[in-house]
């Protein structure tokens, strides 16, 4: 069983620094409206970035294995928080945007579906507390 250990240290005011198994560190801070300086990532937004990053890594790896290239690929995650405390994401929408002159929709669909249903552990974690929806958007370079 793989075990990850992350250490988070209070720096000052509302700012924390976390290490990562990769050896890189990141800073988290609250916004000014919550007593911070806004000089770091917001923890809940980091969760959305983790979701996009996890699935994105899967999709890129799978497309590479399928010998499928795209000129551009981005993931936009939109999430709605509950009104009551503790606030958590209850509805999450993951939009996958692919751009190329010669898109291969079947391979793109397969790669995204495999990430969403089989490989992305962060996606599965989100499903434990949120309604997660996904959508693929194909943008043809010739039509732009």
N, C-alpha and C positions, 0 to 999 in steps of 0.2 A: 504494500500500500504506500502510495506517495504521500508525503507529508510536507506541506509548505508552512514556513514560519515567517511571519512578517512582524517587524517591530516598529511601533509608532511612538514617537517621542514628542512631548509637548515642548515647543520652542519658546513661544511667548504669546501673551494675549490669547487669541483664539487660533493660533497657527500650530500645526503639527507637521512632523516630517516622518514619512514611512519609507522603510527600505523595501526591497523586492528581491526575490530569489535571483533575478537577473543581475543584481548588483547596482541597479539604478535606484535613485531616490526620487520621491515626489513630495510636494508640499500641499497641504490642505489648509484652508482658511475659511472662516465664515465671511459673508458679505457685511458691508458696513451697517446694514439694517439689523444685523444680528450681533453687532459688537466686534466684528472682525475688520480687517483692512482690505479684504478682497484680493489678497496676494497669493492665493493658492486655489487648487481645485476644490470644488464642492463635493463632499462624499457621495451624495446621491447621484450627481451628474457623472461621477467616476463609474458608478454601477452601469449607467447607460453606455458609457464609452467601453467598458469591459464587455458588455453584451455585443456591441458592434465589432469590437476587435476580435473577440472569440470567433464569431461567425465569419467575419471577413477573412481571418487566417484560414479557416476551413475552406471557404469558397475559392480563394486564390490557389490554395494547394490542390484542390480538386480540379479546377479549370486547367492548371498546369499539367496534371496527370492526364487530362482529356485532350491535351494539346490544343487548347482553346485560349485565344488571347482576346483581350478587350483593351481599347485605348484608355478608358477611364472607368473607375468603379468607386462608388461611394455608398455609404450606408447612413441613412438618417433615422434616428430613433426619437420618437415622440412618446412621452409618458405623462400620465395623469396621476397626481398624488391624491390620497384620501384627504378628506377635510379634517378628520379627527387625529389626535396624537395617540400613538406614534404614527406619523405620516409615512406612508409607504406607497410604492407604485401599484395601482390596481389595474390600470389599462395601459398596455404598451403596444406601440405600432412600430414595426421595423420595415423600412422601405429600402429596398436594394435597387440602386440605379447603375445601369451598365450602358456604356457608350462605345460605339465602334461603327466603322463603315460596313463591316461584314459580321453582324451579330449572329450567333448560333443559339437561338432561343431554347432548343431542347437540351443542349448541354448546360446552359446557364441555369435552366429550371432544375435539372438534375443535381447540379452542384449545390444550389441553394437548398433544395429539399433535403439532401443528405446532411447538410450542416444543421438545418432546423430540426430534423427528426432523429438524427443519429449521433452526430459528432459534437455539437456545441454544448458543453456542460453548463456554461453560463446561461444559455437559453433554457435548459432544463431547470436550473435553479430558479429563474424568473417564473417559470410555469407553476412553481409551488405556491406563489403568492399573487400572481397577476394573470390577467387575461391577455395573452400575447397573440398578436395578429401580424402576419407578414405579407408583403406585396413586392412583386418584381416590376421594375420599370425599365423598358428597353428604349434607348435613344439612338437613333441611327444618325451617324455623322453626316451622311449625304443630305439629310432633311434639315439640318441646322443652318 
